Amino acid sequence: MSIDSLEQLRQQLAKFAAVRDWDQFHSPKNLAMALIAEAAELVEHFQWVSETQSYLMSREKKPAVSHELADVLIYLIRIADKLDIDLIAAAQTKIKINETRYPVDKVKGDARRASEYL
């Protein structure tokens, strides 16, 4: 089965957890904690390398990074599912908010926090 949408992936993940009776463990709190653990595992691949080296990932390392990214995505989708949050709609809303908070004429080429652009 080809998964080509976030909704199809959400359904596949929900089924995966349901048939294993894992929903009992998949509270938003537990899923958020698992997401952070996986994000930390992702960060480990970039620890102690330069900015340039972070782009030059070896063929041997790339699959491991891919798996960590997948784990982060899986937990993110599961949390959103448990809280009935449409991730695409949430991202679109957040982009609109960020367009207001970070107007191009004030922030182009400058990466500070929104509160620092008084």
C-alpha positions as CSV (number, residue, x, y, z in Angstrom):
1,M,0.0,0.0,0.0
2,S,1.4,3.3,-1.0
3,I,1.1,6.1,1.6
4,D,1.1,9.5,-0.1
5,S,-0.8,11.7,2.3
6,L,-0.6,12.7,5.9
7,E,-4.1,11.4,6.5
8,Q,-3.2,8.0,5.0
9,L,-0.1,7.9,7.2
10,R,-2.2,8.9,10.3
11,Q,-4.7,6.0,9.5
12,Q,-1.9,3.5,9.1
13,L,-0.2,4.5,12.4
14,A,-3.5,4.4,14.2
15,K,-4.2,0.9,12.9
16,F,-0.6,-0.2,13.8
17,A,-1.1,0.9,17.4
18,A,-4.7,-0.4,17.7
19,V,-3.9,-4.0,16.5
20,R,-1.0,-4.1,19.1
21,D,-3.3,-2.7,21.8
22,W,-0.8,0.2,22.3
23,D,-3.5,2.9,22.4
24,Q,-3.5,2.4,26.2
25,F,0.0,3.7,26.3
26,H,-0.4,6.4,23.7
27,S,-1.5,9.4,25.8
28,P,-0.5,12.8,24.5
29,K,1.9,13.1,27.4
30,N,3.6,9.7,26.6
31,L,3.7,10.5,22.9
32,A,5.2,13.9,23.5
33,M,7.9,12.4,25.8
34,A,8.7,9.8,23.1
35,L,8.9,12.5,20.4
36,I,11.4,14.4,22.5
37,A,13.5,11.3,23.0
38,E,13.5,10.6,19.3
39,A,14.4,14.3,18.5
40,A,17.3,13.9,20.9
41,E,18.5,10.8,19.0
42,L,18.3,12.9,15.8
43,V,20.4,15.6,17.3
44,E,23.1,13.1,18.3
45,H,23.9,12.7,14.6
46,F,24.8,16.4,14.3
47,Q,26.5,16.8,17.6
48,W,30.2,17.9,17.3
49,V,30.1,18.5,13.6
50,S,30.5,21.8,11.8
51,E,27.7,23.5,9.9
52,T,29.3,22.4,6.7
53,Q,29.8,18.8,7.9
54,S,26.1,18.7,8.8
55,Y,25.2,18.9,5.1
56,L,27.8,16.3,4.1
57,M,26.3,13.2,5.6
58,S,27.8,9.8,4.7
59,R,25.9,7.2,2.9
60,E,26.2,5.0,5.9
61,K,24.8,7.6,8.3
62,K,21.9,8.9,6.2
63,P,19.6,5.9,6.7
64,A,20.0,6.2,10.5
65,V,19.1,9.9,10.3
66,S,16.2,9.0,8.1
67,H,14.9,6.6,10.7
68,E,15.2,9.2,13.4
69,L,13.3,11.7,11.3
70,A,10.6,9.1,10.7
71,D,10.3,8.4,14.4
72,V,9.8,12.1,15.1
73,L,7.2,12.4,12.4
74,I,5.4,9.3,13.6
75,Y,5.1,10.5,17.2
76,L,4.1,14.0,16.0
77,I,1.3,12.5,13.9
78,R,0.1,10.3,16.8
79,I,0.0,13.2,19.2
80,A,-2.0,15.3,16.7
81,D,-4.4,12.3,16.1
82,K,-5.0,11.8,19.9
83,L,-5.7,15.6,20.2
84,D,-7.8,15.8,17.0
85,I,-5.4,18.4,15.5
86,D,-5.1,18.8,11.8
87,L,-1.4,19.2,11.3
88,I,-1.7,20.7,7.8
89,A,-4.2,23.3,9.0
90,A,-2.2,24.0,12.1
91,A,1.0,24.6,10.1
92,Q,-0.8,26.9,7.6
93,T,-2.2,28.9,10.6
94,K,1.3,29.1,12.1
95,I,2.8,30.2,8.9
96,K,0.3,33.1,8.7
97,I,1.1,34.1,12.3
98,N,4.8,34.0,11.5
99,E,4.4,36.1,8.4
100,T,3.0,38.8,10.7
101,R,5.5,38.3,13.4
102,Y,8.5,38.3,11.0
103,P,7.8,40.7,8.2
104,V,10.3,40.4,5.4
105,D,11.3,44.1,5.4
106,K,12.4,43.8,9.1
107,V,13.9,40.3,9.3
108,K,15.4,39.4,6.0
109,G,18.9,37.9,6.7
110,D,18.5,38.3,10.5
111,A,17.6,35.4,12.7
112,R,16.5,36.8,16.0
113,R,13.4,36.0,18.1
114,A,10.3,37.9,17.2
115,S,10.4,39.9,20.5
116,E,13.8,41.3,19.5
117,Y,12.5,43.0,16.4
118,L,10.7,45.8,18.3
